[in-house]
Structures are given as structure tokens and as C-alpha cells.
Amino acid sequence: MNRGISDRFVSMNHVGQAPSPGCMAAEGRYGSGRADAAPSLRGNIPALTGARGPAALAVMAYHTAMDPSVAQPQAWLGLDTVFARGSLGVDFFFLLSGFIIHHAHRTSFAEGLSAGSWLRFVWYRFARIWPLHLVTLLGALGLYVIAVQVFRRVPAEPGAYEPLAVVHNLLMTQTWFGYGSPNVPAWSISAEWGAYLAFPALCFTLLRMPAAAWLVLCGVALLPYALLDITLNPMLRIACGFFLGMCLREAEELWQPSRHLGRWAGMLLLAAALAGCWILPEGATLPFVIAFAAIIIALSGGADRLGHIAAHPVPVLLGEISFAIYMCHAVVWSAVKNLARITLPASAIGSPPLALAGMVLSVGVAYLLYRGIEIPARNALRGKMRTALPDLLPRTPALRP
């Protein structure tokens, strides 16, 4: 299965709490790291939370509707052309993750780096992504045992289930060393984990660079999208996307480009990105990344029409559970296919209705995981750190479903 799946996902419901992977809600503390910068964004940005849901659904469609075992792609009434580009949702998440993490923590590392501030940030990120990663990893390992023992089927990437690979998955370091993931989307969580560890130093450095310098670096970060198949190098993919997202947030702080895009910019950019699914050649990534960056800027401004739609409670809820959708859909879809093999005719296993049922079920399971695992485990882990190191981690309100 292609490695282009990912979360992101960032979620912060209270000031001072770290956002989620790859891009959960846009809330937190931040200010200008530069004396001459005019403040722009402040607080929560619901439209960016709402934007996460469609990105997670795109990735899910790519892995489900475009699964090689699903026959008759024409049955999707032309949407298969869009679904085939669903892996680009990962790149949107990486950009958004860099934007939101920098949005929430600019001031945390503006004055300097310390062991306490680094530890607090890293622990909050760990508490955000590891519990759900662990649950879905265990689910994938359970399905592996069933597939081998019951169906006598060998997975496409058997090396991902070897003991050392599983240990790296538990540590979220599998992508760093070239190991696969039993839960396929988890490769991007490992990549995000690397970005989180590096963020404090990146933030500290970026805030001290002249704008011309980091604009040049932005151009350098865009080159791999134009010259390489960046999907083959996951660590380069997160490095470029995450850094570009940070620079987008810094650009908004300095120049407020969102104020100059107009109210319909988000709609026009989304339409252009969708049209690109049909017009652009396979493998073209740079135009989509540029469109994603502009959409993020448009949605962050508050006046955009698409942003108003994304900030509606329904898209925001979908955005809140997007990390769970991203992390559980491959496991749910695998379970659905295995169950279909023993209960349905062979012709039904690869049918679009079954794929659609798998996607709907994944959303339902994701909601339960969000309520029952993601939020309680996050609060518990953060609470333990606040108890163990009260001087480093001041008390903040607990997240509630």
C-alpha cells in the first residue's frame, strides 16, 4: 500500500495546551517574536480545525476506495480521479501541522531554549499522539495474527511485523530507520514525532532569521515537490511540509496576507485544486502544495467564505475526530475485508458498496476512539507530568469531549 496516507492532525481546546499531530485545532499562546511585527492571528481558528476533516476523509478514500482489491473504480462516478489524489491529504496535514504548532508555541521559544520548555512541549505532543497510535498498533497486530492463522494470508509488508520493527513502532521511530508500520498510516506519525522533537530549536532559529533568509529557505523546501517523488522519502516530506507551514504562520504574523486574498479566495483555491485532479499529470505535487498553503492562509484570516463553512460545528467536529479517522481507518477496513471473506460472496469483497461501508464504519469507530481513548488518555498523561513536575508544567484545564 502506498505510503501517502497520514494525521494530523493538532487539537487544542484550551489556552496553553499543545495542539495535535499534524494539525489539530488552532488555539493557544503566541505572540510576536519580533519587536516590529504587527500581531495578526489570536486564539482559536475553528476554520482550520474544520479543514482537517476533509483531508482525513481524502486519505481514507485513497486507502479504501482505491484499494487494489476494490473493483470497478468507474462505479465512483468520476470521483475515483479525486480519490486517487487522496494521498496529498498528508501534505496538507504536514503544512497545517507546522502552521498550527508555530501558531500555538511561537512565544514559548521566542526568548530562548530550556530543558523545561522543551520537555513540556514534547510531553504534550507525546500525550496527544501516542495513546491512539498504541491502540491502533495493537489492533493491526491482532488482525495480523488472524490473517496468518485463520486465512493463511501473508501481509504485503511482512517486515513491519518483525519484533524490532514493532519496537520501533512503539517508540514512533519506525520511519526514521526505514521500518514499515503494521498500521500503515502510522508512518506519518513517526515523521511528525521527529518534527516535534526538532520544533523548539527550529522555532528559536526561525524567529531570529531575517525574513529574506527564511523566504529563500521556503523556496528550497519547495524544490523537492517539483524535482523529486517526495512520497518516497517520508522524512524529507515532513521536513519540507512542516517548515513551510511554520513559515506560513510567520508570514501571516509579519504581513497578514490573509487580509488581501478576498472573501472568495478559499472557494476559488479549492476549486482549482479539485480541477487539478483531472488536469494535472500523475505525480504533480507542487501545484497542490502551493494551493494548500494558500488555502491555509485564506482560512486563517476569518473573513473567507470557505472558512465560514469550515467553522460550522459539523465540520469542526469532523476535524476534531480527524486524527482518529486517520489512525483507525486502515485497521477498520482490513477488519471489514476479513469479515467479508467469510460472510459474503467473493464478488462482494472488492465492491464499492463494501468500501463505502468501511469508510462510514471508520468514522463511527473514530468518534468512539476520540471520546473513549484519545481525550481521556491525553488528559491522564498530561496530568501525570503536571504532578511529577509542577514547576515545569503549570496547571491548565483538562480537555473534555
C-alpha positions in Angstrom: 0.0 0.0 0.0 1.3 3.5 -0.9 2.9 5.4 1.9 0.9 8.6 1.1 -1.6 8.3 4.0 -1.3 10.5 7.1 -2.8 13.0 10.6 -2.7 15.2 11.7 -3.7 16.0 12.8 -3.5 19.4 16.0 -6.2 19.9 18.6 -6.2 22.5 21.4 -9.3 23.4 23.2 -7.7 25.5 26.0 -5.0 28.1 26.0 -1.6 26.7 26.8 -2.3 23.1 25.8 -0.4 21.7 22.9 -2.1 21.1 19.6 -2.4 17.8 18.0 -0.4 16.0 15.3 -0.1 17.3 12.1 -2.6 19.9 12.7 -5.3 19.9 15.2 -7.2 23.0 16.3 -5.6 26.3 16.2 -5.6 27.6 19.7 -3.0 28.6 22.3 -0.5 31.2 23.3 1.6 33.0 20.8 2.7 36.5 20.1 5.3 38.3 18.1 8.8 37.0 18.4 9.8 40.2 16.6 9.6 43.7 18.1 8.4 45.2 14.8 5.8 42.6 13.9 2.2 43.6 13.8 0.0 41.0 15.6 -2.4 39.2 13.4 -3.9 35.9 14.5 -5.0 35.3 18.0 -6.5 32.3 19.8 -8.6 29.6 18.3 -9.1 29.3 14.5 -12.1 27.0 14.0 -11.9 27.0 10.2 -8.5 25.3 10.3 -10.0 22.6 12.6 -12.8 22.1 10.2 -10.4 21.8 7.3 -8.8 18.7 8.8 -11.9 16.6 8.4 -12.0 16.6 4.6 -8.2 16.0 4.5 -8.6 12.9 6.7 -11.5 11.7 4.5 -9.4 12.1 1.4 -6.7 10.0 2.8 -9.2 7.4 3.9 -10.8 7.3 0.4 -7.4 6.8 -1.1 -6.7 3.8 1.1 -10.2 2.4 0.9 -11.9 3.2 -2.4 -8.6 3.0 -4.3 -7.6 -0.3 -2.6 -6.4 -2.6 -5.3 -9.0 -5.2 -4.1 -11.8 -2.8 -4.8 -13.1 -3.4 -8.4 -14.8 -1.2 -10.8 -13.3 2.3 -10.0 -15.7 3.7 -12.6 -18.5 3.0 -10.1 -17.5 6.1 -8.1 -19.0 8.2 -10.9 -15.7 10.0 -11.7 -14.7 10.6 -8.1 -12.0 8.0 -8.4 -9.9 10.7 -10.1 -10.2 12.7 -6.9 -9.8 9.7 -4.6 -6.6 8.7 -6.4 -5.0 12.1 -5.3 -6.1 11.4 -1.7 -2.6 10.8 -0.5 -2.0 14.5 -0.9 -4.0 14.9 2.2 -0.8 14.0 4.0 1.0 17.0 2.6 -1.9 19.3 3.6 -1.6 17.9 7.2 2.1 18.4 7.3 1.7 22.1 6.2 -1.1 22.6 8.6 0.8 21.0 11.4 3.7 23.3 11.0 1.4 26.3 10.8 -0.6 25.4 14.0 2.3 24.2 16.1 4.1 27.5 15.3 0.9 29.4 15.9 0.5 27.9 19.4 4.1 28.0 20.6 5.8 30.9 19.0 6.3 32.7 22.3 7.3 29.5 24.2 10.7 29.5 22.5 11.0 33.1 21.4 13.3 34.2 24.2 15.4 31.0 24.4 15.5 27.3 24.9 15.4 25.4 28.2 15.1 21.8 29.2 11.9 22.5 30.9 10.2 24.2 28.0 11.4 21.5 25.6 10.2 18.7 27.9 6.8 20.3 28.4 6.3 20.7 24.7 7.5 17.2 23.8 5.4 15.6 26.5 2.3 17.4 25.4 2.8 16.2 21.9 3.5 12.7 23.1 0.3 12.7 25.1 -1.6 13.8 22.0 -0.5 11.2 19.6 0.9 8.1 21.4 -2.2 6.6 23.1 -4.2 6.4 19.8 -1.1 5.2 18.0 -0.7 2.4 20.6 -4.4 1.3 20.3 -4.4 1.2 16.5 -1.0 -0.6 16.5 -2.4 -3.3 18.8 -5.4 -3.6 16.6 -3.2 -4.0 13.5 -1.1 -6.7 15.2 -4.3 -8.5 16.2 -5.5 -8.5 12.7 -2.1 -9.8 11.5 -2.4 -12.8 13.8 -6.0 -13.5 12.5 -4.9 -13.1 8.9 -2.0 -15.5 9.3 -3.6 -18.1 11.5 -7.2 -18.1 10.1 -6.9 -17.0 6.5 -3.3 -18.1 5.8 -2.6 -14.8 4.2 0.8 -13.0 4.4 0.6 -9.2 4.7 2.0 -7.1 1.9 4.8 -5.8 4.1 5.7 -8.7 6.5 8.9 -6.9 7.7 6.6 -4.4 9.5 5.6 -7.2 11.9 9.1 -8.3 12.9 10.0 -7.8 16.6 12.5 -5.0 16.0 10.0 -3.2 13.7 7.3 -3.4 16.3 9.7 -1.9 19.0 10.4 1.0 16.7 6.7 1.4 16.1 6.1 1.6 19.9 8.8 4.3 20.1 7.4 6.1 17.0 10.8 5.9 15.3 10.0 3.3 12.6 10.0 5.8 9.7 13.4 7.3 10.8 15.1 3.9 10.3 13.1 2.6 7.3 10.8 0.2 9.1 7.3 -0.3 8.0 4.2 0.2 10.1 1.6 -2.6 10.8 -1.0 0.3 10.9 0.0 1.8 7.5 -0.8 5.4 8.3 1.4 5.4 11.3 4.5 6.1 9.2 3.5 9.8 9.2 3.1 9.8 13.0 6.7 8.7 13.3 7.7 11.5 10.9 5.6 14.0 12.9 7.3 12.9 16.1 10.6 13.8 14.6 9.3 17.2 13.6 8.0 17.8 17.2 11.4 16.9 18.7 13.1 19.4 16.4 10.4 22.2 16.6 11.8 24.1 19.6 15.2 24.6 18.0 13.5 25.4 14.6 11.2 27.9 16.2 14.0 29.6 18.1 16.1 29.8 15.0 13.3 31.0 12.7 12.3 33.9 14.9 15.9 35.2 14.7 16.3 34.9 11.0 15.7 37.9 8.7 12.6 37.4 6.6 14.7 37.3 3.4 16.6 34.3 4.7 13.7 32.1 5.6 11.9 33.1 2.3 14.9 31.7 0.5 14.7 28.5 2.5 11.0 28.3 1.7 12.0 28.2 -2.0 14.5 25.5 -1.2 11.8 23.5 0.6 9.5 23.7 -2.4 12.1 22.2 -4.8 11.7 18.6 -3.7 8.0 18.8 -4.6 9.0 19.8 -8.1 12.1 17.7 -8.7 11.5 14.5 -6.8 8.9 12.0 -6.0 8.8 13.2 -2.4 6.4 10.4 -1.3 9.4 8.1 -1.5 11.2 10.0 1.2 8.9 10.5 4.2 11.4 12.3 6.4 12.1 14.8 3.6 8.4 15.1 3.1 7.7 16.1 6.7 10.8 18.4 6.8 9.6 20.4 3.8 5.9 20.5 4.7 6.3 21.3 8.4 8.9 24.0 7.8 6.7 25.6 5.1 3.8 25.6 7.5 5.9 27.4 10.1 6.9 30.0 7.5 3.3 30.5 6.5 2.4 31.3 10.1 5.4 33.7 10.4 4.4 35.4 7.1 0.9 35.9 8.5 2.4 37.5 11.6 4.5 39.9 9.6 2.5 40.8 6.6 -1.1 39.4 7.1 -1.5 38.1 3.5 -4.9 36.7 4.5 -6.3 40.2 4.6 -5.5 40.7 0.9 -6.9 37.4 -0.6 -10.6 38.4 -0.7 -13.6 36.6 0.7 -13.8 34.1 -2.1 -10.2 33.1 -2.2 -10.7 29.8 -0.3 -13.5 28.7 -2.7 -11.5 29.5 -5.8 -8.4 27.8 -4.5 -10.3 24.7 -3.5 -12.0 24.6 -7.0 -8.6 25.0 -8.6 -7.2 22.1 -6.5 -10.1 19.8 -7.4 -9.8 20.7 -11.1 -6.1 19.9 -10.8 -7.1 16.3 -10.0 -8.3 15.9 -13.6 -5.9 18.3 -15.4 -2.5 17.8 -13.9 -0.4 14.8 -14.7 0.0 12.0 -12.2 2.8 12.7 -9.8 2.4 16.5 -10.0 2.7 17.6 -6.3 4.0 21.2 -6.3 0.8 22.9 -7.6 -1.3 21.2 -4.9 1.1 22.1 -2.2 1.0 25.8 -3.3 -2.8 25.6 -3.3 -2.9 24.0 0.1 -0.6 26.8 1.5 -2.8 29.5 0.1 -6.0 27.8 1.4 -4.5 27.7 4.9 -3.7 31.4 4.8 -7.2 32.2 3.5 -8.9 30.1 6.2 -6.8 31.7 8.9 -8.0 35.2 8.2 -11.5 34.8 9.5 -13.4 36.5 6.6 -13.1 33.9 4.0 -16.4 32.3 2.7 -14.9 28.8 2.7 -13.6 29.5 6.2 -17.2 30.3 7.4 -18.3 26.8 6.1 -15.3 25.1 7.7 -16.0 26.8 11.0 -19.5 25.3 11.2 -20.0 22.9 14.2 -20.3 19.9 12.0 -17.0 20.3 10.1 -15.3 21.3 13.3 -16.5 18.1 15.0 -15.3 16.1 12.0 -12.0 17.9 12.3 -11.7 17.1 16.0 -12.0 13.4 15.2 -9.8 13.6 12.1 -6.8 12.2 13.9 -8.8 9.2 15.0 -10.2 8.7 11.4 -6.7 8.8 10.1 -5.3 6.4 12.6 -8.1 3.8 12.6 -9.4 3.6 9.0 -6.8 1.2 7.7 -7.4 -1.2 10.6 -11.2 -1.0 10.3 -11.0 -1.5 6.5 -8.8 -4.6 7.0 -11.2 -6.0 9.5 -14.2 -5.3 7.2 -12.4 -7.1 4.3 -11.5 -10.1 6.5 -15.1 -10.4 7.8 -16.4 -10.1 4.2 -14.2 -13.0 3.2 -16.1 -15.4 5.5 -19.6 -13.9 5.2 -20.1 -12.6 1.7 -19.6 -13.9 -1.8 -16.2 -13.4 -3.3 -17.6 -10.8 -5.8 -18.7 -8.6 -2.9 -15.2 -8.3 -1.3 -14.0 -5.7 -3.8 -17.3 -3.9 -4.3 -17.6 -0.1 -3.9 -20.6 -0.6 -1.5 -18.4 -2.5 0.8 -15.7 0.2 0.6 -18.3 2.8 1.4 -19.5 0.8 4.3 -15.9 0.6 5.6 -15.5 4.3 5.4 -18.7 5.0 7.2 -17.8 2.5 9.9 -14.3 4.1 10.2 -15.9 7.4 11.0 -18.1 5.9 13.7 -15.2 4.0 15.3 -13.1 7.2 15.2 -15.7 9.1 17.1 -15.7 6.4 19.8 -11.9 6.4 20.0 -11.9 10.1 20.2 -14.3 10.1 23.1 -13.1 7.0 24.9 -9.3 6.9 24.3 -7.9 10.0 22.8 -9.1 12.7 25.1 -9.1 10.7 28.4 -5.6 9.3 27.7 -4.3 12.8 26.8 -5.6 14.3 30.0 -4.2 11.5 32.1 -0.7 11.7 30.6 -0.6 15.4 30.9 -1.9 15.2 34.4 0.9 12.8 35.4 3.5 15.2 34.1 2.0 18.2 35.9 2.0 16.1 39.1 5.6 14.9 38.6 7.0 18.3 37.5 4.7 21.0 38.8 7.2 23.8 38.3 7.7 23.0 34.6 4.0 22.3 33.8 1.6 24.8 35.2 -2.0 23.7 35.7 -4.2 24.1 32.7 -7.8 22.9 32.2 -8.4 19.4 31.1 -9.7 18.6 27.6 -13.3 17.4 27.6 -15.2 15.5 24.9 
